[in-house]
Structures are given as structure tokens and as C-alpha cells.
Amino acid sequence: MTIWAKHAGRHAKWLGIAILIGLLLGVASASDAADVNPLQPADTSSPRASLQGFIEAVDNIYLGTKDVLEEYGRSDRLYLIRRSRNQKV
């Protein structure tokens, strides 16, 4: 394995992590179209309710991006393909 190949593998790993973080931050504030009131603020009446709302949001993001990230991880592409970038979460 050449030095370039080692660096490319390392860069691909960091790129994947950066994409995951970007998706988590970018989609965290997005709401589902199926919500009755998509502008309804999160329940912050107690620490438990705040944490529950955060966990639900992260779970929804994970479920929406899991397949895209797995497909990207199996591929040897440097960037996501257009279909994956345009996929709604």
C-alpha cells in the first residue's frame, strides 16, 4: 500500500465523519412534513422533556441518514452521488 493510498483512506474516514456531523447539525433543526404544526417549539418544560426531545430528534436523523452513510461507506467514491445528496431525511 502506497503512502498516497494510506492518506486517501484517512481522508475518506475524516470526510465521512465531517459529512455525518454536517448532516446532524443541518438536519437537526428541520422538521417532518407530517407534523401537525412544524413550527411548534420543542418541549423544554423540564430537563427530562428537553432530553427526550433531543433523543427523538437524533433518532430521526439517524434513521434518515443511516442508509446513505452505509452506502457511502461501502463505496469508493470521494463524494456522495446526487441521489444521496438530494434524499429527504
C-alpha positions as CSV (number, residue, x, y, z in Angstrom):
1,M,0.0,0.0,0.0
2,T,1.5,3.3,-1.0
3,I,1.6,6.4,1.2
4,W,-0.9,8.1,-1.0
5,A,-3.4,5.2,-0.5
6,K,-3.0,5.5,3.2
7,H,-3.6,9.2,3.2
8,A,-6.6,8.8,0.9
9,G,-8.1,6.2,3.3
10,R,-7.5,8.5,6.2
11,H,-9.0,11.5,4.4
12,A,-12.1,9.4,3.4
13,K,-12.6,8.5,7.0
14,W,-12.5,12.1,8.1
15,L,-14.7,13.2,5.2
16,G,-17.3,10.6,6.3
17,I,-17.2,11.9,9.8
18,A,-17.5,15.5,8.6
19,I,-20.5,14.6,6.4
20,L,-22.1,12.9,9.4
21,I,-21.6,15.9,11.6
22,G,-22.8,18.2,8.9
23,L,-26.0,16.1,8.4
24,L,-26.6,16.0,12.1
25,L,-26.2,19.8,12.5
26,G,-28.0,20.6,9.3
27,V,-31.0,18.3,9.7
28,A,-31.4,18.7,13.5
29,S,-33.5,21.9,13.0
30,A,-35.5,20.5,10.1
31,S,-39.0,19.2,10.9
32,D,-41.0,16.4,9.4
33,A,-43.6,17.4,6.8
34,A,-46.1,15.0,8.6
35,D,-46.0,17.2,11.8
36,V,-49.3,18.8,12.6
37,N,-47.5,22.1,13.4
38,P,-43.9,22.0,12.1
39,L,-43.2,25.3,13.8
40,Q,-44.1,24.0,17.3
41,P,-41.1,24.6,19.6
42,A,-39.6,21.7,21.5
43,D,-40.9,20.9,24.9
44,T,-38.5,22.4,27.4
45,S,-40.8,22.3,30.4
46,S,-38.3,20.1,32.3
47,P,-34.8,18.6,31.8
48,R,-36.4,15.2,31.1
49,A,-38.7,16.6,28.4
50,S,-35.7,18.5,26.8
51,L,-33.6,15.4,26.8
52,Q,-36.4,13.3,25.4
53,G,-37.0,15.8,22.6
54,F,-33.3,15.8,21.8
55,I,-33.1,12.0,21.7
56,E,-36.1,11.8,19.4
57,A,-34.6,14.3,17.0
58,V,-31.3,12.5,16.9
59,D,-33.1,9.1,16.4
60,N,-35.0,10.6,13.4
61,I,-31.8,12.0,11.9
62,Y,-30.0,8.7,12.4
63,L,-32.9,6.7,10.8
64,G,-33.0,9.1,7.8
65,T,-29.2,9.1,7.1
66,K,-28.3,5.5,8.1
67,D,-28.8,4.1,4.6
68,V,-27.0,7.0,2.9
69,L,-24.0,6.7,5.2
70,E,-23.8,2.9,4.8
71,E,-23.9,3.2,1.0
72,Y,-21.2,5.8,1.1
73,G,-19.1,3.7,3.4
74,R,-19.3,0.7,1.1
75,S,-18.4,2.8,-2.0
76,D,-15.0,4.0,-3.1
77,R,-16.4,7.4,-4.1
78,L,-15.0,10.6,-2.6
79,Y,-18.3,12.5,-2.8
80,L,-21.9,11.5,-2.4
81,I,-23.8,10.9,-5.6
82,R,-26.6,13.3,-6.5
83,R,-29.4,10.9,-5.5
84,S,-27.9,10.6,-2.0
85,R,-27.4,14.3,-1.6
86,N,-31.0,15.0,-2.6
87,Q,-32.5,12.3,-0.4
88,K,-35.0,13.7,2.1
89,V,-34.5,12.8,5.7
